[in-house]
């Protein structure tokens, strides 16, 4: 019984990670590690929504800044614009990704065979078709630059598949950003 419980507790995080719609693609951290950084600043000022726009970027900006600040602070970095050794900036952009057609996308069996009492599972066919189409993504590229010469020392791209393009769910956005930034900053070395 203990073995089964232990196996289940080890497999559960892997299952949730595999089902995640947030991906990170971090760059090499060698140049960042060589800098022996301790202090950082943001490259630009926080976005101000002076026109009352409903663009989600105005919701995302403070959440992203908060998560990055917290993630860097947990690694020992200090937000201090006066003594900053590196700056943090980001680019946010929508993207499209082509899904991969599954073998279940067709109701024609690729291997002719007789299967008694076997019906086509239309739900599997529909799901495979839905996942094979074009998927919209939200992408955020975090870029860290050395302040002395404004040279890039590290970059990571965070991508999330958009589930509902017509409605912004702030709680889901916060959760996705927290998860994405946490995954992204895992590879960074601790502050010196």
Secondary structure, DSSP 8 states (H G I E B T S, - for coil): -HHHHHHHHHHHHHHHHHT--EEEEE---HHHHHTT--EEEESS-----TT----THHHHHHHHHHHHHHHHHHTT-EE-TTT-SEEEEEEEEEEEEE----GGG-SS-SS----TT----HHHHHHHHHHHSEEEEEEEEEEEEETTT--EEEEEEEEEE-S-TT---HHHHHHHHHHHHHHHHTTS----
